[in-house]
Amino acid sequence: MKTLEYTFTAPSSDIQHDMLTTMLADIGFDSFMDDEHSLKAYCSAGCCDELAVDNLLLDPAFTDIRLLNVEEMPDKDWNELWEASYQPVVVNERCRVRAPFHKPDSSFEFDLVIEPKMSFGTANHETTSQIIQLMLDTDFQGKEVLDMGSGTAVLAILAKKLGAARAVAIDNDEWAYRNAFTNAELNGISDIEIILGDALSIKGSFDVVLANINRNILLRDMHYYADAMNNDAHIFFSGFFAEDLQSIREEAERIGLRFCRHLIRNNWVAAEFVK
């Protein structure tokens, strides 16, 4: 499968960068790379709508952003680009998320190996690392866990490492679906249930739900997640900005979830609720 590389002028601020990448993700882009003078966004050929990109750049928030180039590139080029820039991420000094080409480090309680390919979830982004931070403070022993929008399946993998009895990883992207099997194998886990689908694919009930997606999908599908939660089950949301927390909280409380706590870093939020 071919990959398209869109090169934009560099965003002028971290907030503009995060807004742009989030909105690009909503229209089909699944990976991003920054350099000194530009932002590169990647999507599978046929999954990107050029008109949607043009319309996005008409938003007043992006008047200083220009599309410089669109280029088709083989998948191996993406992997070389990623390997050249990816550094391990450490969360709470307990969990490290690294690539296969980094050396193992037994000083970490959890040393997770993730090869993202074109999937989201390397822990480099605040949304993933903050959910990991919340997970490390949560009892997963013997729990049934659902990872929605699982990407690389890093959260489902960590849930199993933390003692979960069952972990189900669901993503609607075929890249992510295939990649999840690779990452589960890299971490010596053979029993994650990996599903290509969306919220309608949820079967059974769960003690913990992990949903690192984006604001619009969370608001749209939150009731499906809640329906699949046991009483006293916990749910972790991320993928949205601080200014969106109120709308997330209002919808969660409307469907019977109680707010517990949240983390915020660089305007990105991870929030925990309980049923």
Order of alpha helices (4+ residues) and beta strands (2+ residues): beta-alpha-beta-beta-alpha-beta-alpha-beta-beta-beta-alpha-beta-alpha-beta-alpha-beta-beta-alpha-beta-alpha-beta-beta
